[in-house]
Amino acid sequence: MAGMNANWPLLKDLNLSCNNLTASAMSYLTQLSWTKIAILDLTYNPKLDSKAIEKLAAGSWPCLRSLAIHGSFGLKYFVQVAASSWPLLETVDVQCAYCPPRAVSFAGFAPNARELSIVTFCPPVKQGTFGMPAVSGLTQPHWPNLQTLDLRCSHLGSAGIMQLSVGRWPLLSKLDLTQVQQHSTLPPWVYARLAQGNWPQLTYLSLAGHRMDDDCAAELVNADWPKLQTLDLVQNHITTDGCARLAQGNWPDLKNICLHAPIGTMQFSLSFRLNKSIGSSALRR
């Protein structure tokens, strides 16, 4: 970092991913006069802790619109700092090594957000460690412009998905709920609630890693997502009966459905184009 004292007053995009950065590096970075930075990439820097976030916030970033940062800091602290330090963020990609089991308030956090990715990789202390308190905040109307919501590996559990289903994001087009339940299969009624989600612009939904069965798949058929184009159900226990139920879904724009299953169950994927129904031959094992 010591060599980064170049005079680049118009620099707008700074990528420092995979550099093993620390708090001291953040302290040095904030001393540079790069006030035009709009895109800052600090991904894959596991040593970035809460102290590093504090140092980063001490800098002047008046034009910052996109921030991607991965580290060992807590989600609650990051959200608090970002809300007060970077109000113009439109794209946020944050990956935390842990998340304390207490409520996270997203009030004031990236109100102009169009793309939001919050991924935590810690095993939950109990079901809903991230899910229930954090998603309770997510369901508030803080992001009227939100188009992409990525909550992969966030341990939502049934309580979290229930909270999520009542959220209203009129522009949401991509929702990634990959592997949000770590050690058990969610019951069918959870997917019944998910199918009630009011997302009229939804084009992409990932429920990969849910290990859902025929009964769970049947609940999705009732969803009113008229613009859905891609449905990812990788790693499931769906049989031909469940596939037959999925074929009844009223998704006229659906182009791709992925049903790759674990070893020992079905191994296939289906792909079809606009206004083309799933034929019985496509449902064979």
Phi, psi and chi 1 to 4 in degrees:
 res  aa     phi    psi   chi1   chi2   chi3   chi4
   1 MET       -  -26.3  -66.6  -67.4  -66.3      -
   2 ALA   -61.8  -24.2      -      -      -      -
   3 GLY   -85.5   -0.6      -      -      -      -
   4 MET   -92.5   53.5  -63.4 -175.6   62.0      -
   5 ASN  -110.9   24.9   56.2   -0.8      -      -
   6 ALA   -65.6  151.4      -      -      -      -
   7 ASN   -91.0   87.5 -177.6   24.0      -      -
   8 TRP  -122.2   72.8  -60.1  -34.7      -      -
   9 PRO   -65.6  -17.4   24.6  -34.3      -      -
  10 LEU  -102.4    6.4  -59.3 -179.2      -      -
  11 LEU   -60.1  127.2 -170.6   66.2      -      -
  12 LYS  -115.6  -25.6  -65.3 -177.1  178.2 -178.9
  13 ASP  -125.5  117.1 -171.9  -21.2      -      -
  14 LEU  -123.4  117.9  179.7   59.0      -      -
  15 ASN  -112.4  112.1 -172.0  -30.1      -      -
  16 LEU  -122.1   33.2  -66.5  174.2      -      -
  17 SER   -69.2  153.7   60.7      -      -      -
  18 CYS    57.7   39.3  -53.5      -      -      -
  19 ASN  -114.1    5.3  -88.0  -72.3      -      -
  20 ASN    54.6   43.1 -151.2   28.1      -      -
  21 LEU   -69.6  154.3  -59.6  177.6      -      -
  22 THR  -127.6 -179.6   61.9      -      -      -
  23 ALA   -61.0  -38.0      -      -      -      -
  24 SER   -64.6  -36.1   60.3      -      -      -
  25 ALA   -65.7  -38.7      -      -      -      -
  26 MET   -64.7  -37.4  -69.0  -61.6   97.1      -
  27 SER   -61.7  -42.2 -179.8      -      -      -
  28 TYR   -67.7  -41.5 -179.3   82.5      -      -
  29 LEU   -60.3  -39.4 -176.8   63.8      -      -
  30 THR   -72.1  -10.4   55.7      -      -      -
  31 GLN   -84.7  -12.2  -62.7  175.1   21.8      -
  32 LEU   -80.7  147.6  -57.4  175.3      -      -
  33 SER   -93.8   62.1  -60.7      -      -      -
  34 TRP  -110.5   67.2  -65.8  -16.3      -      -
  35 THR   -77.9   -4.4   56.5      -      -      -
  36 LYS   -93.5   -1.4  -60.6  -67.5 -175.1 -179.9
  37 ILE   -57.1  122.5  -65.1  -68.9      -      -
  38 ALA  -109.6  -26.5      -      -      -      -
  39 ILE  -126.8  120.7  -58.4  174.0      -      -
  40 LEU  -126.4  119.1 -179.0   58.3      -      -
  41 ASP  -112.3  110.5 -173.0  -19.1      -      -
  42 LEU  -121.1   33.5  -60.5  173.1      -      -
  43 THR   -73.2  155.6   54.3      -      -      -
  44 TYR    57.3   47.8  -54.1  107.9      -      -
  45 ASN  -125.2   81.3  -75.3  -71.1      -      -
  46 PRO   -63.3  -16.8   22.9  -34.1      -      -
  47 LYS   -86.3   -0.7  -67.8 -175.4  178.7 -179.7
  48 LEU   -74.0  109.0  -68.4 -179.5      -      -
  49 ASP  -109.5 -168.8   53.9   12.6      -      -
  50 SER   -61.3  -34.3  -63.9      -      -      -
  51 LYS   -64.0  -38.5 -169.4   67.6  174.1  179.3
  52 ALA   -65.3  -38.9      -      -      -      -
  53 ILE   -62.9  -40.9  -61.2  -62.3      -      -
  54 GLU   -61.2  -43.9  177.9 -176.6  -10.9      -
  55 LYS   -65.3  -41.7  -63.9  -67.2 -175.5 -178.9
  56 LEU   -62.5  -40.2 -175.3   64.5      -      -
  57 ALA   -68.0  -20.7      -      -      -      -
  58 ALA   -74.1  -14.3      -      -      -      -
  59 GLY   -80.7  173.6      -      -      -      -
  60 SER  -103.9  113.0  177.3      -      -      -
  61 TRP  -130.5   61.6  -48.6   94.8      -      -
  62 PRO   -66.5  -19.8   26.2  -35.5      -      -
  63 CYS  -107.3    4.8  -63.0      -      -      -
  64 LEU   -64.3  121.4 -167.0   62.3      -      -
  65 ARG  -116.6  -26.4  -62.3  -66.9 -169.6  -81.9
  66 SER  -132.2  123.6  176.1      -      -      -
  67 LEU  -130.9  123.5  174.7   61.2      -      -
  68 ALA  -121.2  122.3      -      -      -      -
  69 ILE  -147.8  130.7 -176.8  167.8      -      -
  70 HIS  -123.2  133.2  -58.6  170.8      -      -
  71 GLY  -172.5 -162.6      -      -      -      -
  72 SER  -104.4   12.1   58.6      -      -      -
  73 PHE   -76.7  164.8   48.5   86.6      -      -
  74 GLY   -88.2  147.8      -      -      -      -
  75 LEU   -63.3  -43.4  177.2   63.6      -      -
  76 LYS   -60.1  -44.2 -177.0  173.5 -176.4  177.6
  77 TYR   -66.2  -42.9 -178.6   70.7      -      -
  78 PHE   -59.9  -45.1  171.7   79.9      -      -
  79 VAL   -62.4  -41.5  168.0      -      -      -
  80 GLN   -62.3  -44.9  -69.5  173.7  -19.1      -
  81 VAL   -67.5  -45.3  170.2      -      -      -
  82 ALA   -62.9  -36.9      -      -      -      -
  83 ALA   -62.5  -34.6      -      -      -      -
  84 SER   -94.8  -21.0   59.5      -      -      -
  85 SER  -104.6  -30.8  -57.8      -      -      -
  86 TRP  -131.2   70.0  -49.1  -57.8      -      -
  87 PRO   -71.8  -13.6   28.2  -36.0      -      -
  88 LEU   -96.9    6.4  -59.4 -179.5      -      -
  89 LEU   -59.4  133.1  -73.3  175.4      -      -
  90 GLU  -112.8  -25.6  -63.9  178.8   -2.5      -
  91 THR  -129.2  124.5  -59.0      -      -      -
  92 VAL  -131.1  126.8 -177.9      -      -      -
  93 ASP  -127.5  104.6  173.4    3.4      -      -
  94 VAL  -123.4  130.7   55.2      -      -      -
  95 GLN  -125.2  119.4  -66.7 -169.6   13.7      -
  96 CYS  -108.3  147.4  -52.9      -      -      -
  97 ALA   -79.0  -21.2      -      -      -      -
  98 TYR  -155.9  164.2   70.5   97.1      -      -
  99 CYS  -143.6  120.9  179.2      -      -      -
 100 PRO   -61.5  144.2  -19.9   32.2      -      -
 101 PRO   -77.9   59.5   30.0  -35.8      -      -
 102 ARG  -143.4  164.5   49.9 -178.5 -179.6  -91.8
 103 ALA   -60.9  143.4      -      -      -      -
 104 VAL  -115.4  119.5  178.2      -      -      -
 105 SER   -93.5  125.2  172.8      -      -      -
 106 PHE   -99.3   10.6  -69.7   89.0      -      -
 107 ALA   -59.6  125.3      -      -      -      -
 108 GLY    83.6   -3.4      -      -      -      -
 109 PHE   -85.3  117.0  172.9   67.9      -      -
 110 ALA    43.4   61.4      -      -      -      -
 111 PRO   -62.8  -19.5   23.2  -33.6      -      -
 112 ASN   -96.8   11.4  -60.7  -43.4      -      -
 113 ALA   -58.6  134.4      -      -      -      -
 114 ARG  -109.1  -32.4  -62.5  178.8 -176.8  -86.9
 115 GLU  -129.7  125.1  -61.1 -178.4   10.6      -
 116 LEU  -133.2  121.0 -179.1   58.8      -      -
 117 SER  -124.8  119.6  175.4      -      -      -
 118 ILE  -126.6  109.3  -58.7  176.1      -      -
 119 VAL  -124.4  127.3  179.5      -      -      -
 120 THR  -121.1  141.4   56.2      -      -      -
 121 PHE  -112.1    5.2  -68.6  103.1      -      -
 122 CYS   -81.4  148.4   62.7      -      -      -
 123 PRO   -70.4  140.2   25.0  -32.7      -      -
 124 PRO   -70.1  145.0   27.4  -34.6      -      -
 125 VAL   -67.5  -36.6  175.4      -      -      -
 126 LYS  -153.6  167.0   58.8 -178.4  178.3  179.6
 127 GLN   -57.5  131.1 -179.3  177.6   -6.8      -
 128 GLY    85.9   14.0      -      -      -      -
 129 THR   -52.0  -49.8  -66.9      -      -      -
 130 PHE   -87.0  -44.2  172.0   84.9      -      -
 131 GLY   -56.7  -66.5      -      -      -      -
 132 MET   -64.2  -51.2 -168.7  167.0 -178.8      -
 133 PRO   -68.8  -40.3   24.4  -33.3      -      -
 134 ALA   -71.0  -45.0      -      -      -      -
 135 VAL   -70.1  -25.1  175.7      -      -      -
 136 SER   -57.7  -36.0  -65.5      -      -      -
 137 GLY   -77.1  -35.5      -      -      -      -
 138 LEU   -64.1  -29.8  -77.5  170.3      -      -
 139 THR   -76.9   -8.9   54.9      -      -      -
 140 GLN   -72.7  151.4  -58.1  -56.8  -46.0      -
 141 PRO   -77.8   62.3   29.7  -35.0      -      -
 142 HIS   -85.1  -20.4  -61.4  -46.1      -      -
 143 TRP  -128.6   80.2  -56.1  -70.5      -      -
 144 PRO   -66.7  -18.8   24.0  -34.3      -      -
 145 ASN  -101.0    5.5  -59.9  -40.4      -      -
 146 LEU   -64.6  128.0 -166.5   64.9      -      -
 147 GLN  -115.2  -28.0  -61.3  174.6   16.6      -
 148 THR  -129.8  127.4  -61.3      -      -      -
 149 LEU  -129.0  116.3  179.8   59.4      -      -
 150 ASP  -116.9  112.9  179.5   -3.3      -      -
 151 LEU  -122.7   34.6  -63.1  174.3      -      -
 152 ARG   -54.3  141.2  -71.6  170.5  -65.1  147.8
 153 CYS    57.0   28.6  -54.3      -      -      -
 154 SER   -98.3    9.9  -65.1      -      -      -
 155 HIS    56.4   43.2  -47.8  -68.4      -      -
 156 LEU   -63.8  -44.3  -62.1 -178.2      -      -
 157 GLY    66.6 -176.6      -      -      -      -
 158 SER   -65.3  -39.3   57.1      -      -      -
 159 ALA   -64.0  -41.3      -      -      -      -
 160 GLY   -66.5  -42.5      -      -      -      -
 161 ILE   -66.0  -36.7  -70.0 -178.6      -      -
 162 MET   -60.4  -43.7  -74.8 -179.9   61.3      -
 163 GLN   -63.4  -42.5  -69.4  -75.7  -17.6      -
 164 LEU   -62.4  -36.2 -172.3   63.8      -      -
 165 SER   -66.7  -18.7   66.0      -      -      -
 166 VAL   -93.3   -5.0  -57.8      -      -      -
 167 GLY   -68.5  151.6      -      -      -      -
 168 ARG  -123.2  109.3  -68.5 -177.0  177.9  -86.9
 169 TRP  -128.6   97.3  -62.4  -67.2      -      -
 170 PRO   -63.3  -21.0   22.3  -33.2      -      -
 171 LEU  -106.0    0.2  -59.1 -179.0      -      -
 172 LEU   -61.2  122.7 -172.3   68.0      -      -
 173 SER  -117.4  -21.5   62.8      -      -      -
 174 LYS  -131.6  124.7 -179.0  177.3 -179.3  180.0
 175 LEU  -130.0  117.4  178.1   59.4      -      -
 176 ASP  -111.1  110.0 -166.7  -23.8      -      -
 177 LEU  -116.7   35.9  -61.4  177.5      -      -
 178 THR   -60.4  128.2  -62.8      -      -      -
 179 GLN    49.9   53.0 -156.7  169.8  -17.3      -
 180 VAL   -91.5   -3.1  -64.7      -      -      -
 181 GLN  -124.7  116.3 -179.4   78.2   -6.4      -
 182 GLN   -85.0  -42.6  -64.7  -65.1  -49.3      -
 183 HIS  -123.2    5.6  -56.2  -62.1      -      -
 184 SER  -154.6  169.8   60.8      -      -      -
 185 THR   -95.9  135.6  -58.6      -      -      -
 186 LEU   -72.8  145.6  -66.7  169.9      -      -
 187 PRO   -73.8  159.8   26.0  -34.0      -      -
 188 PRO   -57.4  -34.6  -26.9   35.3      -      -
 189 TRP   -64.1  -23.3   61.5  -96.1      -      -
 190 VAL   -65.5  -40.8  172.9      -      -      -
 191 TYR   -73.9  -25.3  -62.6   98.2      -      -
 192 ALA   -64.8  -40.1      -      -      -      -
 193 ARG   -69.6  -40.5  -68.4  -64.6  -60.6  -90.1
 194 LEU   -60.4  -38.4 -174.9   66.3      -      -
 195 ALA   -64.9  -15.9      -      -      -      -
 196 GLN   -87.1   -1.8  -62.5  172.6    9.5      -
 197 GLY   -56.3  132.6      -      -      -      -
 198 ASN   -92.9   81.1 -175.7   19.7      -      -
 199 TRP  -127.7   77.9  -51.9  -49.2      -      -
 200 PRO   -64.9  -19.8   23.8  -34.3      -      -
 201 GLN  -101.4    7.4  -56.7  -60.9  -40.2      -
 202 LEU   -63.8  123.9 -168.2   68.1      -      -
 203 THR  -115.4  -20.6   61.8      -      -      -
 204 TYR  -137.0  128.7  174.8   92.9      -      -
 205 LEU  -136.7  125.1  174.1   63.1      -      -
 206 SER  -112.4  122.4  175.4      -      -      -
 207 LEU  -121.0   32.4  -62.0  173.3      -      -
 208 ALA   -63.2  143.0      -      -      -      -
 209 GLY    81.3    6.6      -      -      -      -
 210 HIS   -82.2  -16.5  -77.7 -133.4      -      -
 211 ARG    55.3   39.1  -58.4 -176.4  -65.3  -81.8
 212 MET   -72.3  154.2   64.4  171.3   57.8      -
 213 ASP  -107.9 -169.6   57.1   18.4      -      -
 214 ASP   -60.9  -41.6  -69.4  -13.4      -      -
 215 ASP   -64.4  -38.2  -68.3  -24.5      -      -
 216 CYS   -66.5  -44.0  -64.5      -      -      -
 217 ALA   -61.6  -37.2      -      -      -      -
 218 ALA   -62.5  -32.5      -      -      -      -
 219 GLU   -69.2  -29.5  -63.7  -66.7  -11.9      -
 220 LEU   -67.9  -23.7  -67.9  178.5      -      -
 221 VAL   -60.3  -26.3  173.9      -      -      -
 222 ASN   -81.4   -2.5  -61.2  -42.9      -      -
 223 ALA   -68.6  139.3      -      -      -      -
 224 ASP  -104.7   79.8 -177.2   19.3      -      -
 225 TRP  -120.6   80.6  -59.3  -37.0      -      -
 226 PRO   -64.6  -19.2   24.2  -34.3      -      -
 227 LYS  -106.7    8.5  -63.8 -172.4  177.0 -178.7
 228 LEU   -60.7  128.0 -172.0   66.5      -      -
 229 GLN  -114.9  -31.4  -62.9  179.9   13.8      -
 230 THR  -133.0  128.7  -61.1      -      -      -
 231 LEU  -126.3  114.1  179.5   60.5      -      -
 232 ASP  -104.6  112.9 -173.1  -11.0      -      -
 233 LEU  -120.6   32.6  -57.4  177.6      -      -
 234 VAL   -54.0  141.4  165.8      -      -      -
 235 GLN    66.3   85.2  -67.0 -175.5  -26.2      -
 236 ASN  -143.1  176.6   61.6   79.1      -      -
 237 HIS  -122.6   34.9  -61.5  -68.4      -      -
 238 ILE   -82.2  132.7  -60.7  172.9      -      -
 239 THR  -100.9 -173.9   69.4      -      -      -
 240 THR   -62.5  -28.9   51.1      -      -      -
 241 ASP   -63.4  -44.4  -68.6  -23.1      -      -
 242 GLY   -65.7  -36.6      -      -      -      -
 243 CYS   -65.1  -37.9  -70.6      -      -      -
 244 ALA   -63.1  -36.0      -      -      -      -
 245 ARG   -69.3  -41.6  -64.7  -65.3  -61.3  -85.7
 246 LEU   -60.6  -33.4  -75.1  173.3      -      -
 247 ALA   -64.8  -13.8      -      -      -      -
 248 GLN   -88.1   -4.5  -60.6  172.6   13.7      -
 249 GLY   -63.0  140.4      -      -      -      -
 250 ASN   -91.4   75.1 -175.9   23.6      -      -
 251 TRP  -125.7   80.3  -55.1  -45.8      -      -
 252 PRO   -63.5  -23.1   22.2  -33.5      -      -
 253 ASP   -95.8    2.0  -75.2   -6.0      -      -
 254 LEU   -62.8  125.3 -166.8   63.4      -      -
 255 LYS  -113.3  -31.7  -61.8  177.8 -179.6  178.7
 256 ASN  -138.2  131.2  -61.4  -73.7      -      -
 257 ILE  -132.4  127.6  179.4  168.7      -      -
 258 CYS  -113.2  122.5 -168.7      -      -      -
 259 LEU  -125.3   30.1  -66.5  163.8      -      -
 260 HIS   -56.5  125.5  -69.2  -64.3      -      -
 261 ALA  -110.7  167.1      -      -      -      -
 262 PRO   -66.8  163.6  -15.3   28.0      -      -
 263 ILE   -60.9  135.1  -64.5  174.9      -      -
 264 GLY   102.6  -14.5      -      -      -      -
 265 THR  -121.1 -153.7   61.9      -      -      -
 266 MET   -72.5  147.5  -64.8  163.5   40.8      -
 267 GLN  -127.7   87.5  -62.0  -84.0  -10.1      -
 268 PHE  -160.5  166.1   67.7   94.1      -      -
 269 SER  -139.6  152.6   65.5      -      -      -
 270 LEU  -119.4  141.5  -56.7  176.7      -      -
 271 SER  -139.2  128.6  179.7      -      -      -
 272 PHE  -145.5  160.1   53.4   96.9      -      -
 273 ARG  -100.8  176.3  -64.6 -175.4  177.9  -83.5
 274 LEU   -51.9  130.2 -179.6   65.3      -      -
 275 ASN    65.1   17.6  -66.0  -32.5      -      -
 276 LYS  -109.0  122.6 -178.1  177.8  -69.8 -173.0
 277 SER   -79.4  162.0   62.1      -      -      -
 278 ILE   -83.0  115.2  -55.1  177.5      -      -
 279 GLY   -78.3  161.5      -      -      -      -
 280 SER   -64.1  -29.4   58.6      -      -      -
 281 SER   -67.6  -27.4   62.3      -      -      -
 282 ALA   -76.4  -11.7      -      -      -      -
 283 LEU   -98.2    7.4  -62.6  175.2      -      -
 284 ARG   -73.6  154.1  -64.6  173.7 -176.6  168.6
 285 ARG   -69.3      -  -63.4 -166.6  176.8 -159.6
